[in-house]
Amino acid sequence: MSARRLSRATIARRGAAARTFFEWACRAGHVATDPAARLVSARPDRTLPTVLTTHDAASFLAAARDRIDDGAPDPVHLRDWAAMELLYATGVRVGELVGADVSDVDLDSNTLRVLGKGGRERVVPFGVPAARAVRAWLERGRPRLAVGVSAGALFLGRRGSRVDVRQVREVAHRVARMAGVEDLSPHALRHSAATHLLEGGSDLRTVQEVLGHSSLATTQRYTHVTAERLRSSYQQAHPRA
């Protein structure tokens, strides 16, 4: 049997589980010594998912928009366009997006209220392109799918129930193929939004609030991405790089 190549994060989780188990077993008297006491913890990889360039992000969202037939648009295509626009515009997690209700959207102030990790609520802004897509979905798409089980869910599946995370992931992959950009997940749109905010001059605290990070250290990971992108651009452009 060939050995599987496991990520550092997986190895770190398994190591932590082994240490916890044997610490309990030793304390309870099931084993004489703790064999995991000297087990070294693997440091998880600090890699980030795909980060689109601003050009590729525009191409991606244009592909989502181009799926719509303005004559009689498929309501699901309107939904997909609005969902992709919101994911990139707000940087929310895909689980936060699918958990949102219609009442969480304010098209007067262009904000979306979401419930994040730990039950923390936050309000995030979005721009005119996302507002245009959301309005089209709410006016021309959602009413055609809404049924009794829809309740107040913002995004619906074809049968009227709340859309799930898997469906949104599939849409992101499909639109990426259509746009001819690198395959990506909804989480990559979140990372792209954060990176582009920092590249545009936003401060870390603001990005932390937008993303709903409890720790600024988590947000600081994006500074490494922007520094690498700057270094790459410099090396390509400067004659003495």
ChimeraX attribute file (.defattr): number of C-alpha atoms within 10 A of each C-alpha:
attribute: neighborCount
match mode: 1-to-1
recipient: residues
	/A:1	3
	/A:2	4
	/A:3	5
	/A:4	6
	/A:5	7
	/A:6	8
	/A:7	11
	/A:8	15
	/A:9	14
	/A:10	13
	/A:11	16
	/A:12	17
	/A:13	13
	/A:14	14
	/A:15	17
	/A:16	16
	/A:17	13
	/A:18	16
	/A:19	19
	/A:20	13
	/A:21	14
	/A:22	18
	/A:23	18
	/A:24	14
	/A:25	15
	/A:26	14
	/A:27	13
	/A:28	10
	/A:29	10
	/A:30	10
	/A:31	13
	/A:32	10
	/A:33	13
	/A:34	16
	/A:35	13
	/A:36	16
	/A:37	12
	/A:38	8
	/A:39	12
	/A:40	11
	/A:41	14
	/A:42	16
	/A:43	10
	/A:44	13
	/A:45	11
	/A:46	8
	/A:47	9
	/A:48	13
	/A:49	13
	/A:50	16
	/A:51	22
	/A:52	22
	/A:53	14
	/A:54	13
	/A:55	9
	/A:56	16
	/A:57	21
	/A:58	13
	/A:59	19
	/A:60	24
	/A:61	20
	/A:62	16
	/A:63	19
	/A:64	26
	/A:65	19
	/A:66	15
	/A:67	17
	/A:68	17
	/A:69	11
	/A:70	9
	/A:71	6
	/A:72	8
	/A:73	13
	/A:74	15
	/A:75	22
	/A:76	20
	/A:77	19
	/A:78	26
	/A:79	26
	/A:80	24
	/A:81	27
	/A:82	25
	/A:83	26
	/A:84	23
	/A:85	27
	/A:86	25
	/A:87	23
	/A:88	24
	/A:89	22
	/A:90	23
	/A:91	27
	/A:92	27
	/A:93	24
	/A:94	22
	/A:95	18
	/A:96	15
	/A:97	25
	/A:98	20
	/A:99	19
	/A:100	19
	/A:101	18
	/A:102	14
	/A:103	11
	/A:104	17
	/A:105	21
	/A:106	14
	/A:107	14
	/A:108	7
	/A:109	11
	/A:110	15
	/A:111	17
	/A:112	22
	/A:113	20
	/A:114	24
	/A:115	19
	/A:116	18
	/A:117	13
	/A:118	7
	/A:119	8
	/A:120	10
	/A:121	12
	/A:122	14
	/A:123	16
	/A:124	19
	/A:125	17
	/A:126	19
	/A:127	14
	/A:128	11
	/A:129	13
	/A:130	23
	/A:131	22
	/A:132	14
	/A:133	20
	/A:134	27
	/A:135	16
	/A:136	17
	/A:137	24
	/A:138	18
	/A:139	11
	/A:140	17
	/A:141	21
	/A:142	25
	/A:143	13
	/A:144	15
	/A:145	17
	/A:146	20
	/A:147	13
	/A:148	7
	/A:149	12
	/A:150	19
	/A:151	14
	/A:152	14
	/A:153	20
	/A:154	23
	/A:155	30
	/A:156	25
	/A:157	17
	/A:158	13
	/A:159	12
	/A:160	19
	/A:161	17
	/A:162	21
	/A:163	20
	/A:164	16
	/A:165	16
	/A:166	10
	/A:167	12
	/A:168	22
	/A:169	15
	/A:170	14
	/A:171	19
	/A:172	23
	/A:173	16
	/A:174	15
	/A:175	25
	/A:176	22
	/A:177	15
	/A:178	16
	/A:179	19
	/A:180	12
	/A:181	17
	/A:182	14
	/A:183	15
	/A:184	20
	/A:185	18
	/A:186	24
	/A:187	22
	/A:188	21
	/A:189	28
	/A:190	23
	/A:191	23
	/A:192	24
	/A:193	25
	/A:194	28
	/A:195	25
	/A:196	19
	/A:197	18
	/A:198	17
	/A:199	17
	/A:200	9
	/A:201	8
	/A:202	13
	/A:203	11
	/A:204	18
	/A:205	14
	/A:206	13
	/A:207	21
	/A:208	18
	/A:209	16
	/A:210	19
	/A:211	22
	/A:212	23
	/A:213	15
	/A:214	13
	/A:215	11
	/A:216	14
	/A:217	11
	/A:218	11
	/A:219	20
	/A:220	14
	/A:221	14
	/A:222	22
	/A:223	15
	/A:224	13
	/A:225	19
	/A:226	17
	/A:227	12
	/A:228	12
	/A:229	15
	/A:230	13
	/A:231	13
	/A:232	12
	/A:233	12
	/A:234	13
	/A:235	12
	/A:236	11
	/A:237	10
	/A:238	8
	/A:239	7
	/A:240	7
	/A:241	10
